Amino acid sequence: MANYFISGAAGFIAFRVAEMLIDAGHHVYGVDNMNAAYDIRLKDYRLKRLLSRPNFHFLKADISERTSIETFKTWLPEKMDGVINLAARAGVRSSLTDPWIYVDTNMTGNLNLMELCRQRSIQKFILASTSSLYAEKTKPPFLETDDTDHPLQPYAASKKGAESMAYAYHHLYDLDVTILRYFTVYGPAGRPDMVMFRFCQWIAEGKPVIVNGNGEQSRGFTYLDDIARGTIQALKPLGFEVINLGGHEVITINRLIHMLEARIGKRAQISYEPFHRADVHTNQADVNRAKTLLGWEPQIKLEQGVSDLVNWYMAEREWASQVETP
């Protein structure tokens, strides 16, 4: 049995990682500030599931506040086996509106958690990063060695800053750091600003389905459970590594809409709008490093995963239909 600290515990990926660790017999100490970056009902839903588990311990706190380091040191047990930083301000377009809060959470918050590791001699640190670091000049599938020095949005820039500081802490303090660059993740109780949740809700409720561009842009999708498994597998000692996770099944936005239409049983009312400058045309990962270092391979096919998402939405439709989708 081990003790793990997870930040952003009520987040989409974090809550599933926490559930899997608890199912494996470990204790999870989860922290979240429960902010309203998106509709809080989704975070409440996820947190309620976690709070029903006997080995889950929760503290409402903000990792971007420097005083949180002392709070965490007092709250956590003496023996901690790893810190998994899944707290982040996510979203490419939202970062254009308030880039400061992205720096606060994604850079300062990450620094505070690495300081916690240094001060408490916690050996393992996982940082959730993003595929948004791969600029348009790079040809997919993206390799971890591809150019990430030219981020196209403040969100990606804040994650690049966090990655750089993580290397400094590895170099200076021998902190074992694994950086996971997540690609497009989907599944039940997902973020409402991402296409899977938005399209599912819009089609089911007869709302216009807004597509930026002609819909032929593509994304590499990976199901939540596969991403959570990979994150847990990355807890092994690796020194310092950057690893792509996800993005293995590539599909165009138009094809995705057809898949959702078939499962929901309704036609989409599509409204095509201009392509957004902050978006990228494609997003696909080379995951050979994850296979080599972690033994990780996705197990859940897109056909099954989309069905699971739609089934979850329909079961929770009474409240999920009311979730705001920016």
NORWO-V123066 format. One record per residue. N is the residue number from 0. RES is the residue in three letters. PHI is phi in whole degrees, 0 to 359 (999 if undefined). Layout:
N | RES | PHI
N | RES | PHI
//
This chain:
0 | MET | 999
1 | ALA | 234
2 | ASN | 245
3 | TYR | 235
4 | PHE | 258
5 | ILE | 236
6 | SER | 269
7 | GLY | 67
8 | ALA | 300
9 | ALA | 270
10 | GLY | 282
11 | PHE | 300
12 | ILE | 283
13 | ALA | 298
14 | PHE | 294
15 | ARG | 284
16 | VAL | 300
17 | ALA | 299
18 | GLU | 300
19 | MET | 293
20 | LEU | 295
21 | ILE | 295
22 | ASP | 299
23 | ALA | 276
24 | GLY | 98
25 | HIS | 266
26 | HIS | 262
27 | VAL | 241
28 | TYR | 253
29 | GLY | 256
30 | VAL | 233
31 | ASP | 203
32 | ASN | 269
33 | MET | 53
34 | ASN | 286
35 | ALA | 258
36 | ALA | 301
37 | TYR | 217
38 | ASP | 311
39 | ILE | 294
40 | ARG | 300
41 | LEU | 291
42 | LYS | 294
43 | ASP | 298
44 | TYR | 299
45 | ARG | 293
46 | LEU | 296
47 | LYS | 301
48 | ARG | 298
49 | LEU | 291
50 | LEU | 294
51 | SER | 280
52 | ARG | 269
53 | PRO | 294
54 | ASN | 262
55 | PHE | 253
56 | HIS | 238
57 | PHE | 238
58 | LEU | 224
59 | LYS | 278
60 | ALA | 200
61 | ASP | 248
62 | ILE | 292
63 | SER | 283
64 | GLU | 273
65 | ARG | 299
66 | THR | 293
67 | SER | 295
68 | ILE | 301
69 | GLU | 293
70 | THR | 299
71 | PHE | 294
72 | LYS | 300
73 | THR | 286
74 | TRP | 283
75 | LEU | 283
76 | PRO | 292
77 | GLU | 298
78 | LYS | 264
79 | MET | 235
80 | ASP | 263
81 | GLY | 175
82 | VAL | 242
83 | ILE | 244
84 | ASN | 270
85 | LEU | 250
86 | ALA | 278
87 | ALA | 197
88 | ARG | 273
89 | ALA | 251
90 | GLY | 108
91 | VAL | 293
92 | ARG | 287
93 | SER | 298
94 | SER | 290
95 | LEU | 284
96 | THR | 277
97 | ASP | 221
98 | PRO | 294
99 | TRP | 298
100 | ILE | 291
101 | TYR | 290
102 | VAL | 294
103 | ASP | 302
104 | THR | 281
105 | ASN | 283
106 | MET | 254
107 | THR | 294
108 | GLY | 300
109 | ASN | 296
110 | LEU | 300
111 | ASN | 299
112 | LEU | 288
113 | MET | 290
114 | GLU | 296
115 | LEU | 302
116 | CYS | 299
117 | ARG | 296
118 | GLN | 288
119 | ARG | 258
120 | SER | 57
121 | ILE | 275
122 | GLN | 275
123 | LYS | 246
124 | PHE | 223
125 | ILE | 246
126 | LEU | 247
127 | ALA | 279
128 | SER | 246
129 | THR | 215
130 | SER | 288
131 | SER | 296
132 | LEU | 292
133 | TYR | 281
134 | ALA | 282
135 | GLU | 297
136 | LYS | 291
137 | THR | 275
138 | LYS | 268
139 | PRO | 286
140 | PRO | 288
141 | PHE | 281
142 | LEU | 259
143 | GLU | 299
144 | THR | 271
145 | ASP | 292
146 | ASP | 299
147 | THR | 232
148 | ASP | 268
149 | HIS | 229
150 | PRO | 298
151 | LEU | 263
152 | GLN | 214
153 | PRO | 303
154 | TYR | 302
155 | ALA | 296
156 | ALA | 297
157 | SER | 293
158 | LYS | 288
159 | LYS | 296
160 | GLY | 299
161 | ALA | 296
162 | GLU | 299
163 | SER | 295
164 | MET | 294
165 | ALA | 297
166 | TYR | 294
167 | ALA | 300
168 | TYR | 290
169 | HIS | 296
170 | HIS | 294
171 | LEU | 281
172 | TYR | 238
173 | ASP | 59
174 | LEU | 288
175 | ASP | 283
176 | VAL | 241
177 | THR | 241
178 | ILE | 260
179 | LEU | 254
180 | ARG | 270
181 | TYR | 286
182 | PHE | 261
183 | THR | 293
184 | VAL | 253
185 | TYR | 219
186 | GLY | 152
187 | PRO | 302
188 | ALA | 62
189 | GLY | 285
190 | ARG | 293
191 | PRO | 282
192 | ASP | 267
193 | MET | 259
194 | VAL | 298
195 | MET | 299
196 | PHE | 294
197 | ARG | 300
198 | PHE | 296
199 | CYS | 301
200 | GLN | 295
201 | TRP | 298
202 | ILE | 292
203 | ALA | 299
204 | GLU | 262
205 | GLY | 71
206 | LYS | 269
207 | PRO | 300
208 | VAL | 264
209 | ILE | 273
210 | VAL | 239
211 | ASN | 274
212 | GLY | 99
213 | ASN | 269
214 | GLY | 85
215 | GLU | 269
216 | GLN | 294
217 | SER | 235
218 | ARG | 224
219 | GLY | 263
220 | PHE | 260
221 | THR | 221
222 | TYR | 289
223 | LEU | 309
224 | ASP | 298
225 | ASP | 294
226 | ILE | 295
227 | ALA | 297
228 | ARG | 299
229 | GLY | 297
230 | THR | 297
231 | ILE | 293
232 | GLN | 296
233 | ALA | 282
234 | LEU | 286
235 | LYS | 290
236 | PRO | 295
237 | LEU | 225
238 | GLY | 84
239 | PHE | 220
240 | GLU | 218
241 | VAL | 247
242 | ILE | 226
243 | ASN | 289
244 | LEU | 223
245 | GLY | 108
246 | GLY | 71
247 | HIS | 271
248 | GLU | 252
249 | VAL | 265
250 | ILE | 211
251 | THR | 284
252 | ILE | 298
253 | ASN | 298
254 | ARG | 293
255 | LEU | 299
256 | ILE | 299
257 | HIS | 297
258 | MET | 298
259 | LEU | 292
260 | GLU | 303
261 | ALA | 296
262 | ARG | 277
263 | ILE | 278
264 | GLY | 82
265 | LYS | 218
266 | ARG | 277
267 | ALA | 280
268 | GLN | 263
269 | ILE | 274
270 | SER | 239
271 | TYR | 275
272 | GLU | 235
273 | PRO | 301
274 | PHE | 294
275 | HIS | 275
276 | ARG | 297
277 | ALA | 279
278 | ASP | 274
279 | VAL | 244
280 | HIS | 280
281 | THR | 211
282 | ASN | 204
283 | GLN | 218
284 | ALA | 255
285 | ASP | 270
286 | VAL | 248
287 | ASN | 296
288 | ARG | 294
289 | ALA | 297
290 | LYS | 293
291 | THR | 289
292 | LEU | 276
293 | LEU | 251
294 | GLY | 70
295 | TRP | 265
296 | GLU | 218
297 | PRO | 298
298 | GLN | 244
299 | ILE | 257
300 | LYS | 288
301 | LEU | 301
302 | GLU | 301
303 | GLN | 290
304 | GLY | 297
305 | VAL | 295
306 | SER | 297
307 | ASP | 297
308 | LEU | 298
309 | VAL | 296
310 | ASN | 298
311 | TRP | 297
312 | TYR | 300
313 | MET | 295
314 | ALA | 291
315 | GLU | 253
316 | ARG | 299
317 | GLU | 305
318 | TRP | 256
319 | ALA | 296
320 | SER | 292
321 | GLN | 265
322 | VAL | 295
323 | GLU | 288
324 | THR | 243
325 | PRO | 293
//
